[in-house]
Amino acid sequence: MRTNTSTLVVSSLVAVALSAVTAATQAPAPAAPPRTSTLTPDPKAAAFAKPAADNMTLTAVEGIKVGHFTLSERPTGCTAILFKDGTTGSVDVRGGAPGTRETDLLNPVNNVQIVNAISLSGGSAFGLDAASGVMKWLDEHNIGYPVGAAGVVPIVPAAILFDLGFGGNAKIRPGADCGYRAAEAASEAPVVEGNVGAGTGATVGKSGGGRGAGGSGGPMKAGIGSAAIRMPNGLIVAAIVAVNAVGDIIDPWTGQVVAGVRGPDGKLADARKMLRGGAGREGRAGENTTIGLVATNAKLTKVQAQKMAQMAHDGYARAISPVHTPGDGDTIFSVATGTWDGTANYGQIGSLAAEAMADAIVRATSSNGLPAARDLGTIPSRIKQ
């Protein structure tokens, strides 16, 4: 039997081609070239001072600045949180009605590893515009993700809470100009808490149905809270949160209600007892949502940062009842600035993040108005200022 020479040649060529294709598909993809910008960041804007040793708020983590802008026309506002270059970020969203921007980017499966700022705002979905103002401020200072000759694109994820029904004209809400001014005001000073920024229009205790409904004495005032935990080895884990929960705020150290649903007599009714007794109602979309951020000075990967955010939601569960309802937009961002040289145990960091978040939530109830916990004398003595 004779072999056709041309057939052998063709077969050999096909085999070689198939082998090349197989090798190409099995070989790892070449690393993308680093993106370099032709712009130099503004040295002053990009610099971060070392935090004061007695700072026990979010800015105790080196590489973070916080600024608020509060509208005077109606109780609402926004908060800008800025980070040093190279800060890793992620997020975990648990509420059933979130209002967010750029959270998909923070998924560990996606390419960009860093975050330049986070915007927290009142104003419902309208408040997402505040992030555009933060972006503008960063862009003007050449801070962002480098995109070669095109300069930089600031990475500014955002989350909002619903406060349109509180305190006046619902058409008054934070916009891009507010976000810009919050970024401009950002500093390493201890975070100002209470009725400021994103927490200005925040309330709690709405599962009773509101003032006069179902025998409820109405909601109570909450706001912005922040707390930090300093470990002896130099590790710091901290949190900031704007609390606009439908239910009660619980002191996890004692299990006592700090703020929340009030009865006809104006005293705390305890939403947990109401729930078990069949009273009250679930919060409706537009009344709820707690939004916050946890941070550490450790070095974390994006995957580890996301686990930190997930574990921090335990802080929500310890200090808010009910939480993560279908009407909530509960969201926690997480960042790691990497300014600490110690070895990071990210499980420990996540546990500390939950503790810091719970403390920050309780601190947020020290706002005034409506009334607030300070009026009822229910603020835990350990956090009284």
N, C-alpha and C positions, 0 to 999 in steps of 0.2 A: 504494500500500500504506500503510495507516494503522498508526502505532505506538501501542501500548497505553501510555498515560501512567502507569498504576499499575505496569506491569511495569518501565518505566524507573526509576521512583522506587525500587522495591525493589532493582533491580540496582545502582543508585547507592549505596544504603545498604550493601549487601553489600560492594561494592568498598571503601567507606570503612572498614568494619569490618575487612576483610582487611588493608588497608594499616596500620591501627592495630596489629593483631596482629603483622604483619611488623616494624614499627618497634620494637615492644616487645621482640621476640625478638632484634633486632639491636643494640639499645641496651645499653650496659654496665650491669650491675647496680649499683644504688646502693651505696656503701660502707657497711659495717656501722658503726653508731655505736660510738664507743669505749666499752669496758666500764669503768665506774668503781666503785670499792669505797667503801663508807661507813666502812671500817675503815682505820686508820693503822698501817703496819708498826711493830713495835717498833724504835726507832732504834738501840739497841745491837745487836740481833740482825741488823738489815739493813745495818749498817756493815761495811766491809771496809778494814782497814789496808793501807798500802802495804807490799809485801813487802820483806824485807831484800835488799840488793844481792848478798849471797853465797848466797842461797837458790837451789839448783840442783835443786829438785824441782817437783812440780806447782804448789805454792802460790807459785812464782816468778811465775805469771800473776796479775796484780792482779784481784781480784774473785772469788777462790776460797778456800774453807776446806775442810779435810779433818779428819775425826775417825774414830777406830777404836773398836770395842768388841770385846774378846776374852773369850770364855768360858773360865773356869778348869776347868770340869768335864770338858771334852774339847777337844782342839785344834780350834777353829772360831771364827768371829766374823764381823763385818760392818764395812763402811766406808761412811761418809756423806760425800758431796762436795757442798758447798753453793755456790751462785752468787749474784752480785749481781743486782739487778733488771735485766731487759732482756737477759739472756744468751741468745744463740741456741744451739739444740742440735739434733743429729741423731744418727744411728746407722748402723752397717753390721754385719749379722750374717752370718757365713760358715760357722760350724760346722753340722753336720747334726743336732745334738741340743740346740738352745738351750733355756735356761730364762730367760725374760724377762718383763717387764711394761711396758706402755705404749710399746713400741717402734713400734707403728703410728702413734702420735701424732707421732713424730719424722720421719715421712716428709714430704718437702717439699710433697707435694700436699695435705697436711692443714693445717687452719686455724691451730692454736696455734703460734706462732713461738718461744716462749721456754721455758726449762726452769729450775726452781728448785733442783733437787738431783738427784743420781744415787745410787742405792744399789747397792753391790756386796756380795755375801754368799756365805758357805759355806752348807752345809746343804741342798743340792739345792733342789728346788722349795719346800720348807718355808721356805727362806731368803728367798723373795720377800716374806714377811710383814714383813721388816725395813723395807721401803719404807713400810709403813703407819705404823711408828713415826716415821720421818723426816717423813712427812706430818703426823702429829700435832704434832710439835715446831714445824714451820713454821706450822701452823694456829694454834697457841697464840700465836705471835708475829706473826700477821696477814700472813704472807708467802705469796704465791701468785698465781695467775691471777685477776684481779678478775672477779667475777660479780654486780656491782651490789649491791643491798640484801642479798643472800645472803652477802656477804663475799668470801672468796677460796677457790680450790681449788688447793692446791699441786701442781705438775707434777713428779712424782718417778718417772721410769723406773728400771728395775732389771734386773740380771742376776745369775745365781748360778752357782756351780761345785759339783761333787759332791765332798764330803769325808766322807761318812757312814761310809765304811769305814776311816777313819783314826783311830787313837788312843783307841778306847773305845766307849762306848754311843752307838749311832747315833740314839737318841731325843733326844739332846742336840744341839740345833741353834738357830741364831739366830732370834729372833722379833721381834715389833713392839717389845717393850721394849728389845731390843738396838739396833734401829735408832734409837730415841728417844735412847738414851744415846750412840750414836755421833754423832748430830747435835748433841747438847748439848756434846760434847767437841770439836767442830770448831773449828779456828783457822787462822790464816795462817802458823803456824810451819812450818818445813821438815817434810815428810812423814816420819813414822816408818816405817821399812822393816823387812822380815823377817817374823818369826812374829807378826803382829798382824792384827787385822781380818779382812777377807775372805781373806787369804793364810795364816791360821794353820794350816789343815789341808791346805794345798796341797803336792802332791808332783809329781815328774817322773820320767821313765824307766820307764814301765810297759809299754812295748812288748815287753819281754823276758818278760813273763808273771808278774812278781811274784817275791817271795822264794822261792827254791828251785824255781821252775817253769822248765822249759826251760833249766836251767843258769844262770839269771840270779841275780845277787847281790842283786836287789831294787831298788826305787826309791830316789830321793834326795829330800831336802827342798828345797822352794822356798818362796815366800811373796809378800809385796808388794814391788814395786820402783817407783821413780819417778826421772825424769830430766827435765832442762830444757835447752834450747838458747837462749842469748841472742845476738841479732844486734847488730852495732854500731849499727844505726839504731834500736834500742829494741824491735824485734819479739821476742817470746818465744813459743816453742812448747814444750810440755811434755807429759809422759805419766805415768800411773799404771797399774799392772797387777798382777793377782793371777794367778800362773802355776801352773796345775795340769795341765800338758801330759802327754800319753801318751809323747812321745818325748824327744829330747835338747834341751838348750839349747846353742846355738852362739854363740861370740863372732864376730860378723860382721866384725870388723876382722882376725881371724887365721884364721877358719874352724875353730878348735879347739873341741872339745867341752868345755864348762864343767861340765855336770852332766847326768845321764841314766841310761840303762841301764848296769848293772854286770854284769860277768861273775862266774863262780864265785870268782875271786880277789879280788873286790871292786873291781877297777879298771874304768874306763870302757870299755864295749865298742863304742861308736859305732853308733847305730841305723841310720845311713846304710849302713854296711858290712853290717850284719845284713840290711837290706832287700834289698840287691843280691845277697846270698848265699842268700836264701830263708829266712832264720831269723827268729825273732821273730813277732809277730802284730800285727794292727791293734788299736788301743785300742777297748775296749767302752764303750758308753754307761754313764756312772756312774763312769768313771775319769778323765775328761779335763776340758777346758774352760779356756781362758784368757780372762779378762774384764778390760777396761780402758777407759781414757778418754784422749783427747788434747785439749789445750786451747791456745788462743792468745789473746793480748791484742788481736789485730786485730779489725776489724769485718768480719763475714762474713754473708752471707745464709744461709738454711736450706739452700738448694741447695749453696752453697759449703761449708758445714759438713759436709754429707753426703759430698761429694767428699774432704774432709779425712779423714773416718773411713775411707772406702774405701782411700785411699792409705796410711793408717796400717797397714793389714793387711799391707803389704809388710814392715813391721817384724816382724810375727809370722813371716812366711815366711823372713826372714833369720836369725832367732834361734831358731826352733823347728823341729825335724825329727823326725817328720812333723807337719803342722799341718792344720787345716781338714778333719779326717777325718769320716766319717759319724757317729762317736761323740762328736765334739766339740760344744761349744756356743759356740765362739769368737765373741766380740762386742766391738766397739769403739764406745763413745760418743764424740761430739765436741762441743765447746762453743767459742764465741767470746764473750769478755766485752766487747770493744769499748773497752777502756780505753787503747788506743794510737791516736794520731791519724794515724799514717802510712798510706800507701797500701798496701793489701793485695794481694799477688800470691798468690792462693790455690793456684796450682800449686806455688809455692815452699813455702808453708805446709804443704801436704800432704806434700811430700818431706821437710821437716824433721820432720813428725809421725812419719813412718816411722822416721827416725833416732832420735828421742827414744824411741819405743816399743821399738825394738830394745835401746837402752841400758838402759831400765827393766827389760826382761825379764832381761837378764844380771845386773843388780843384784839382782833378786829371788832369785837363787841364793845370796846371801850369808847366808841363814838358817842356823840350826843344827839339828842332829838328823838321824837316820836312816842315814847321814851326810849332810852337805851339802858343797857345793863348797869351803867353807873347810877342811873336814877333809881333802880330797884335795889341797889346795893349787892348785886350778885356777881360782880367781877371777882375772881379768885384773888386772894391776898398776895399770892406769889407773883402775880403780874401787875398789880397795882403800881402806878407810877407816882 
